[in-house]
Amino acid sequence: MISRPASRPARSADDYRDTIEQLLRPLTARPVEDVPVAEALGRRLAQDQHAPIDLPVFRNSAMDGYAVRAQDVAVTPVTLPTTGVIAAGDPGHEALTPETARKVMTGAPLPAGADCVVPVEDTTAGDHSVRIARGRSAGEFVREPGSDIRAGAELVPAATVLAPRHIAALAAAGVGRVPVFAPVRAVVISTGSELVPAGTELRPGQIYNSNGIALAAALTANGVAVTGVEHCGDEPADFRQLLHSATAAADLVITTGGVSKGDFEVVREVLIPLGGEFGSVAMQPGGPQGLTVVDGVPVLSFPGNPVSAVVSFEVLARPILRHLSGLDPVPEYELPLLGAVRRSPEGRRQFLRGRLVRNGTRPHAVEVVSGPGSHLVASMAAADVLIDIPAAVTELAPGTTVRVWTL
């Protein structure tokens, strides 16, 4: 935990992140809930899912064309009489008479006796006949039952984080509901009397509240269910009330603002008497940090500057939350730096905002796109990575290999 006395040295970002991970790791044991497949996107599957039916369910056409017997079109061109049309969704038709053709649509059931389909592009239709310019072998453009998957075969394995392709397979097999692990639930509380919602008119001294929205988006993108995005001013009673409601509704609470050593630090004022530990982490931005357990719920307290809040989440909380959600770790690269970094604070690990420079689709370098200021939130929008500069490094020459984290 962070040491409370100001005289203690700042902790490293890795050490503090490890502390957060140990605190949140018990959340790995998630309850299981059944949800409709249509609402299961991004959820982690709790049990193997097996196909309840064959796919395809019945023998059907892979093309718009004509169902025929291959032996009847072995020599072409040939003209055959037609005996109707089978549309997708038709329940079935009488068997195909030898030396005849029947028009079929894609997905329509093939009549008994037909063993191939001639695509419509290879035909010329008459009033009651069709001229076939090219023959087909038995089985061509025919989808056999179970050729995709057999009933009882594994469709999607347990622990899969369901993507659109998994949803498609489950729905196609007729699976209506699936057991998934309940996500970690989080509430975000941003503090500061200067904050007002976007869309309202700013008065002197006010700024728009970006932290709540940004952190909620970051949590959602990493598999966490956000159950509340709250804001309060600098009154301790208001923060206590919000905190009490948040810990009753969530597995994790993230606060922003009120963690430094100035006046009106409402988060410190309320949480230190509850056992909260506040101090400095040797990183920039995101130095002031706090960590508390309230009513058994971890409370992570990030700084209030917008870039500090986002970088704190990405560096300190994102790795464990992705693990809890069953998501892969975010990609990291080692790439040469375009341009120079002329000043990085000694003793603090700096996370500059950067942009990948690509050669086609592959990144081959990275460039700095924003200054180090923790208020430069608009500039951060141009970044797609964090450039990780070690605490012992104070400057970097162009071409230096640096570690970058995907945002």
Secondary structure, DSSP 8 states (H G I E B T S, - for coil): ----STTS--B-HHHHHHHHHHHHGGGGS--EEEEEGGG-TT-BBSS-EE-SS-BSSS-EESSSEEEE-GGGGSSSSEEEEEEEEE-TT--------TT-EEEE-TT-B--TT--EEEEGGGEEE-SSEEEESS---TTTTEE-TTSSB-TTSEEE-TT-B--HHHHHHHHHTT--EEEEE---EEEEEEE-TTEE-TTS---TT-EE--HHHHHHHHHHHTT-EEEEEEEE-S-HHHHHHHHHHHHHH-SEEEEES--SSSS--HHHHHHGGGT-EEEEBSEES--EEEEEEETTEEEEEE-SSHHHHHHHIIIIIHHHHHHHTT-----EEEEEEES-B----TTSEEEEEEEEEEETTEEEEEEE-S-S-TT-HHHHTT-SEEEEE-TT---B-TT-EEEEEE-
